[in-house]
């Protein structure tokens, strides 16, 4: 039985909600890293990896693109530590 448009929409909504929740979970750690002076996406990725912070699927190796996606989801400008909203 093929998926309906409603099924696809429900799946997208579920994935989006999970991604938003994960971004919110790591936002405090990212805020702490940015407050220490590390504001580039690559620098944040290295710091998250060094701290052993797991990604959504369990890997502890962060890439720049992972951080860029989370910052975009949190509506944060890379390089501007004042823009991270933590709650």
Beta strands, then each sheet from edge to edge (+ up, - down):
end
